[in-house]
């Protein structure tokens, strides 16, 4: 009886809070951030909602609404039905509940002086209900992103990981020594990479790379009017607007950033560059894991040329190299 009452109360809460039908617009204006597109991608399916809800990790901190993910698991099919209605409404109107645009930022200290802002990374806590829609979008977006990304990018891609790039670098060093060659590496580190993504440039990049307009419009409307508060051991700040960046730790952030960096590398002309290492007739001059990029060349001059190209193109879209953490390494018969 109590569980039944709990279900009714929670379903009523979700419907009142999020399920408010809005007037649907007929036309899409690419210059209008509230424009609506209803073609190219199918409606949200109930099975997608069930899959997304089941894939959310348990025992995770709640977002600003304070609703634990375990409550959705208890309510099971009832939660799926209501969340499906909410997600379908968002898909049709392309408008997001304001609570789903709110994040609680938690600063996490890295190594170094904890009094320095640059020595912190930030993770974002968001509503568990919003994660359902975000996971569905991420799954749909990923198929297009995978088509655009080269094999050298292994960041947050199924079946790939840092172990692949570590193995690749070890193998390259081993072969360079075997064939008596020098190899020069540059391990690039960006300063606050995820926080510096320019939204307007991101939407243009998505259009250039063939991401369907309705997905781009949904993402653009999600980021328009985003708010956040910072939670520390001393309490939380007032809510403030977020003007740029993709939140590190968010479901979509890695997918969006991979596109952003791919745009940089293409404009830097790394695919056409002669500098690099010849492997099985193919020229390889970079390995990537999301924002962690390693450049490779057989001479110092070639490596410097690659680095300057990447630096220039990165700055054009708002990313700057962290000089302190960007390192050079030489390997070969003379450095063993």
C-alpha positions, 0 to 999 in steps of 0.5 A: 500500500505504501509503495502504491501511494509512493508511486502515485505521489512521485508520478504526480510530482513528475507530471506537474513539474515537467509534463507541461505541453507547449505549443509546437512551432511549424517552421525551423529557423536556423537563426532561431534558437527555439526553432523546431525540427521534426524530421530525420530522426524517429520519435523517442521510443519507450524501449529507449527510455527503459534502456536508458533508465536501466543503464544509469549507475546506482549510488550516485549523488543527485542533482539539484532536484534531490531525487535519487536514481534508486526511486526510479528503479523502484517504480519501474514501468510507471517511471518508464511511462511518465519519463517517456511522455516527458522525453517525447514532449521535449523531442517534439517541442525541442524545449527543455525543463529548466530544472534539467538545465541546472547543474551542481558543480563540485570542484575536485582538487588535483595535484599541486597547490589547492589554493590555485583555481587552475589545480581544480577540475569540476564535475557536474551533478545533474538531475537523474531524470534528465540523464534518461533523455541525455543517454538517448541523445548520446546514443543517437549522436554517437553513431554520427560522431563515430563516422567522423572520428578517425581511429587515432581518437579512442576517447570514450568510444566503445571497445577503446581506451587509454590502454590502446594508446599506451600500447601504441606508444610503447610499440612505436618506441620499441620499433623506433629503437629496433630500426635505429630511429629517433622519435619525438613526442609532444604530449599536449595538455589544454587549459580547462579544455571542456570549460572553454568550448564555444557553443556557437562554434560547436553548433557550426562544427556539428553542421559541417560534420553532418550532424542532423539539424534536429539533434543540433537544435536540441543540444543548442536549446539545452545549453541556452540558459543553462544555470549552475551553482557551486557546492563546497564544504562551506555551502552552495553559491547562488545560481549563475548563468553558464555561457560556454563549455561542456560540463566534464562528467556530463553524459554528452560532454565527451561526445561533443568535445571529440567533435570539437577537437576533430575539427581542430585537427582537420583544420591543422591539416594533420591528415595531409601533413608529411610529418609523422611516422610511417606505419604499414604505409600509413602516416601517423602523427597523432594519437588522442584520448578526448582532449589528451593529444600526443603528436609524433614526428621523426625530427624536432623541426617536424614536431615543432611544425605540427605543434604550432599548427595545432596551437594556432587552430586550437586558439581559433576556437578558444582552446589554449595549451597549458604550457606547464603541463605540455611535455616533450619526450625524445626516444631512440637509439641515443636515448635508451 
